[in-house]
Amino acid sequence: QVQLVESGGGLVQAGGSLRLSCAASGRTFSSYAMGWFRQAPGKERELVAVINTFGHSTYYADSVKGRFTISRDNAKNTMYLQMNSLKPEDTAVYYCTGGNGWGQGTQVTVSS
């Protein structure tokens, strides 16, 4: 069973940057793909980005393409989401997922 813990959320002004981290334990980290989802108040959870097992292939939602970068360090059992040029509409709880597990979420708030 996989345990996932996110960190790095917070309050930032529009145009600013944040870096989220997702630390994994419980299974061989390099054996599964990982992803980030987000859920804004009153909205459904949506896919943000996905990365394959060794980081050679990534996918981004159109809304974040060119601003967010997903990466992973298999030696550290950690996945990251670098978020630049943040917009108020990026405000949401961000969740990491992989290996059939979900993190508890970390709040990102972007002020205008």
C-alpha positions as CSV (number, residue, x, y, z in Angstrom):
1,Q,0.0,0.0,0.0
2,V,1.3,3.5,-0.9
3,Q,1.3,6.4,1.5
4,L,1.6,9.9,-0.1
5,V,2.1,13.2,1.7
6,E,2.0,16.5,-0.1
7,S,3.7,19.7,1.0
8,G,4.6,23.2,-0.3
9,G,1.2,24.8,-0.6
10,G,0.4,28.3,0.6
11,L,-0.7,31.8,-0.3
12,V,0.9,33.6,-3.2
13,Q,0.1,36.6,-5.3
14,A,-0.9,36.3,-8.9
15,G,2.2,35.9,-11.1
16,G,4.1,34.2,-8.3
17,S,5.5,30.6,-8.0
18,L,5.1,27.7,-5.7
19,R,6.7,24.2,-5.7
20,L,4.7,21.3,-4.4
21,S,6.2,18.0,-3.2
22,C,4.7,14.6,-2.8
23,A,6.7,12.1,-0.7
24,A,5.8,8.5,-1.2
25,S,6.4,5.3,0.9
26,G,5.2,1.8,1.0
27,R,5.9,0.5,-2.5
28,T,8.8,0.8,-5.0
29,F,8.3,4.4,-6.1
30,S,9.8,3.8,-9.6
31,S,7.2,1.1,-10.3
32,Y,4.2,3.4,-10.9
33,A,3.2,6.5,-12.7
34,M,2.3,9.6,-10.6
35,G,0.0,12.6,-11.1
36,W,-1.4,15.8,-9.6
37,F,-5.0,16.6,-9.4
38,R,-6.7,19.7,-8.0
39,Q,-10.1,20.6,-6.7
40,A,-11.5,24.1,-6.4
41,P,-14.5,24.9,-4.2
42,G,-17.7,23.8,-5.8
43,K,-15.9,22.1,-8.7
44,E,-15.0,18.6,-9.6
45,R,-11.5,17.2,-9.1
46,E,-9.5,17.7,-12.3
47,L,-6.3,16.3,-13.6
48,V,-3.4,18.7,-13.7
49,A,-0.4,16.7,-14.8
50,V,0.9,13.1,-15.1
51,I,4.4,11.7,-15.2
52,N,5.5,8.1,-16.1
53,T,7.6,5.8,-14.0
54,F,11.0,7.2,-15.0
55,G,9.9,10.7,-15.9
56,H,10.5,10.4,-19.6
57,S,6.9,11.2,-20.5
58,T,4.6,13.8,-19.1
59,Y,1.1,15.2,-19.7
60,Y,-0.4,18.5,-18.8
61,A,-3.9,19.9,-18.8
62,D,-4.3,22.7,-21.3
63,S,-5.0,25.2,-18.4
64,V,-1.5,24.7,-16.9
65,K,0.6,23.9,-20.0
66,G,3.6,26.1,-20.2
67,R,3.3,27.3,-16.6
68,F,3.6,24.1,-14.5
69,T,6.3,21.4,-14.6
70,I,5.9,18.0,-13.2
71,S,9.0,16.0,-12.2
72,R,10.1,13.1,-10.0
73,D,13.2,12.0,-8.2
74,N,13.0,8.2,-7.8
75,A,16.1,8.2,-5.6
76,K,14.2,10.4,-3.1
77,N,10.7,8.8,-3.6
78,T,9.4,12.2,-4.3
79,M,7.4,13.9,-7.0
80,Y,7.2,17.7,-7.6
81,L,5.0,20.2,-9.3
82,Q,6.7,23.6,-10.1
83,M,4.0,26.1,-10.6
84,N,4.9,29.5,-12.2
85,S,2.9,32.4,-13.4
86,L,0.1,31.5,-11.0
87,K,-3.4,32.8,-11.6
88,P,-6.3,33.2,-9.2
89,E,-8.1,30.4,-11.0
90,D,-5.3,28.0,-9.9
91,T,-6.6,28.3,-6.4
92,A,-7.5,24.8,-5.2
93,V,-6.6,21.9,-3.0
94,Y,-3.8,20.0,-4.9
95,Y,-3.6,16.2,-4.5
96,C,-1.0,13.8,-5.6
97,T,-1.8,10.2,-6.6
98,G,0.0,7.1,-7.7
99,G,0.2,3.4,-7.0
100,N,-3.6,3.4,-6.1
101,G,-2.9,5.9,-3.3
102,W,-3.9,9.5,-2.7
103,G,-2.4,12.2,-0.5
104,Q,-4.4,14.3,1.9
105,G,-4.1,17.4,-0.2
106,T,-2.3,20.8,0.1
107,Q,-4.1,24.2,-0.3
108,V,-2.9,26.6,-2.9
109,T,-4.4,30.1,-2.8
110,V,-3.5,32.7,-5.4
111,S,-4.6,36.2,-4.7
112,S,-5.3,38.8,-7.4
